[in-house]
Amino acid sequence: MHLKNIILFFCVTLNFLHGQGATSKELVNWARDEVARTVGQNVLNFKKLQTLFNHVADTCELYTTLDKNEELQIDLFTKQQVESYARKIVCSDDPDVLKNIRSVVNIHDDKEDGTYSYEQVRKVVDDLKIEYEGITGEYPSDEEIKELRYNVIYTPKDVERIIINNLFPNV
């Protein structure tokens, strides 16, 4: 009799824990399908990304939203954009300087995927300011850099990555 109760308790516990904190593959696949269906081959601005993100979160009952003040895992810049910005603030076409800029930019590519977060761009600029005292370019304020995020165009792959990484981080 006691063995049956222990087995029953064990099964109930496993069933309960299965739904606690573990994201089901079906839910993640549904989110991927929803992104593919909604975005297709189009690109989205931040407002449309925000709408889709919040729709997926609401449907999955995740009780989170995306707004302009959120610090989410959104890569802001490509390697080319960071290098271009760095060349602009250093104001030099010297090949040695350009090689050094590429080196500094590569050092801060933490994930080695060619995308740079807000913090990584700050570190690149800070390193360049140390190396080149005569930087004439004004570094934009935190608010200006964050505002750049909302002017970015997101590809379907970017949208899926942002939604999956932020809503289902354990997948």
C-alpha positions as CSV (number, residue, x, y, z in Angstrom):
1,M,0.0,0.0,0.0
2,H,2.8,2.4,0.9
3,L,4.6,1.7,-2.3
4,K,1.6,2.6,-4.4
5,N,1.2,5.9,-2.5
6,I,4.9,6.7,-3.1
7,I,4.7,5.9,-6.8
8,L,1.5,8.0,-7.1
9,F,3.2,10.9,-5.2
10,F,6.3,10.6,-7.4
11,C,4.1,10.6,-10.6
12,V,2.1,13.6,-9.5
13,T,5.3,15.5,-8.5
14,L,6.9,14.8,-11.9
15,N,3.8,15.9,-13.7
16,F,3.6,19.1,-11.6
17,L,7.3,19.9,-12.1
18,H,7.1,19.3,-15.8
19,G,5.1,22.4,-16.2
20,Q,7.2,24.6,-13.8
21,G,9.8,26.7,-15.5
22,A,10.4,24.3,-18.3
23,T,9.4,25.6,-21.7
24,S,7.8,23.0,-23.9
25,K,9.2,22.4,-27.4
26,E,5.6,22.8,-28.7
27,L,5.4,26.3,-27.3
28,V,8.8,27.3,-28.8
29,N,7.9,25.8,-32.1
30,W,4.5,27.6,-32.1
31,A,6.4,30.9,-31.4
32,R,8.8,30.2,-34.3
33,D,5.8,29.4,-36.6
34,E,4.0,32.6,-35.5
35,V,7.1,34.7,-36.3
36,A,7.4,33.0,-39.7
37,R,3.7,33.4,-40.5
38,T,3.6,37.1,-39.3
39,V,6.9,38.3,-40.7
40,G,7.4,36.1,-43.7
41,Q,10.2,37.5,-45.9
42,N,9.5,41.1,-44.7
43,V,11.5,43.2,-42.4
44,L,10.0,44.9,-39.3
45,N,10.7,48.2,-37.5
46,F,10.7,48.3,-33.7
47,K,7.0,49.1,-33.4
48,K,6.0,46.0,-35.4
49,L,8.6,43.9,-33.5
50,Q,7.1,45.2,-30.3
51,T,3.6,44.3,-31.3
52,L,4.6,40.7,-32.4
53,F,6.7,40.2,-29.2
54,N,3.9,41.3,-27.0
55,H,1.4,39.1,-28.9
56,V,3.6,36.0,-28.5
57,A,4.2,36.8,-24.8
58,D,0.4,37.2,-24.2
59,T,-0.5,34.1,-26.0
60,C,2.0,32.0,-24.1
61,E,0.9,33.7,-20.9
62,L,4.5,34.8,-20.1
63,Y,3.4,38.1,-18.5
64,T,6.2,40.2,-20.0
65,T,6.1,43.0,-22.5
66,L,8.5,44.8,-24.8
67,D,8.6,48.6,-24.5
68,K,11.2,51.2,-25.3
69,N,12.8,51.1,-21.9
70,E,13.4,47.4,-21.9
71,E,16.9,46.1,-21.8
72,L,16.5,43.0,-23.9
73,Q,18.9,40.9,-25.8
74,I,18.8,43.0,-28.9
75,D,22.0,43.4,-30.9
76,L,22.1,46.9,-32.1
77,F,24.9,47.1,-34.6
78,T,26.7,44.9,-37.1
79,K,30.5,44.8,-37.2
80,Q,30.5,47.1,-40.3
81,Q,28.3,49.7,-38.5
82,V,30.6,49.7,-35.5
83,E,33.8,50.0,-37.7
84,S,32.2,52.8,-39.7
85,Y,31.2,54.7,-36.6
86,A,34.7,54.2,-35.1
87,R,36.3,55.5,-38.3
88,K,34.0,58.5,-38.2
89,I,34.9,59.5,-34.6
90,V,38.6,58.9,-35.1
91,C,38.7,60.9,-38.3
92,S,41.6,59.2,-39.9
93,D,42.2,57.3,-43.2
94,D,45.7,56.1,-42.1
95,P,45.9,52.4,-42.9
96,D,47.6,51.7,-39.5
97,V,44.8,53.5,-37.7
98,L,42.1,51.6,-39.7
99,K,43.9,48.3,-38.9
100,N,43.9,49.3,-35.2
101,I,40.2,50.2,-35.3
102,R,39.4,46.8,-36.8
103,S,41.4,45.2,-34.0
104,V,39.6,47.1,-31.3
105,V,36.2,46.2,-32.8
106,N,37.2,42.6,-33.1
107,I,38.3,42.5,-29.4
108,H,34.8,43.5,-28.3
109,D,33.0,40.9,-30.5
110,D,32.3,38.7,-27.4
111,K,30.1,36.2,-29.1
112,E,32.2,36.2,-32.3
113,D,29.1,36.6,-34.5
114,G,29.6,40.1,-35.8
115,T,26.9,41.7,-33.7
116,Y,27.4,44.3,-31.0
117,S,25.2,45.3,-28.1
118,Y,24.9,48.8,-26.8
119,E,27.5,48.0,-24.0
120,Q,30.0,46.6,-26.5
121,V,29.8,49.8,-28.7
122,R,30.4,51.9,-25.6
123,K,33.5,49.8,-24.8
124,V,34.9,50.2,-28.4
125,V,34.5,53.9,-28.2
126,D,36.0,54.1,-24.7
127,D,39.1,52.1,-25.9
128,L,39.5,54.3,-28.9
129,K,39.3,57.4,-26.8
130,I,42.1,56.1,-24.7
131,E,44.3,55.3,-27.7
132,Y,43.5,58.4,-29.7
133,E,43.4,61.5,-27.5
134,G,42.5,63.8,-30.4
135,I,39.1,62.2,-31.2
136,T,37.1,65.0,-32.6
137,G,33.8,63.2,-33.0
138,E,31.2,63.7,-30.3
139,Y,30.1,60.5,-28.6
140,P,26.3,60.3,-28.5
141,S,24.5,60.2,-25.2
142,D,23.1,56.9,-23.8
143,E,19.6,58.1,-24.9
144,E,20.8,58.8,-28.5
145,I,22.4,55.3,-28.8
146,K,19.3,53.6,-27.3
147,E,17.1,55.6,-29.8
148,L,19.1,54.1,-32.6
149,R,17.7,50.7,-31.6
150,Y,14.2,51.9,-32.4
151,N,15.3,52.9,-35.9
152,V,16.7,49.6,-36.8
153,I,15.1,47.3,-39.4
154,Y,14.8,43.7,-38.1
155,T,15.0,40.7,-40.5
156,P,12.9,37.6,-39.9
157,K,15.9,35.9,-38.4
158,D,16.5,38.8,-36.0
159,V,12.9,38.8,-34.9
160,E,12.9,35.1,-34.2
161,R,16.2,35.4,-32.3
162,I,15.0,38.3,-30.2
163,I,11.7,36.6,-29.3
164,I,13.2,33.2,-28.5
165,N,16.1,34.6,-26.6
166,N,14.0,36.8,-24.4
167,L,10.8,34.8,-23.9
168,F,12.4,31.3,-23.9
169,P,15.9,31.8,-22.5
170,N,16.2,28.1,-21.4
171,V,15.8,26.7,-24.9
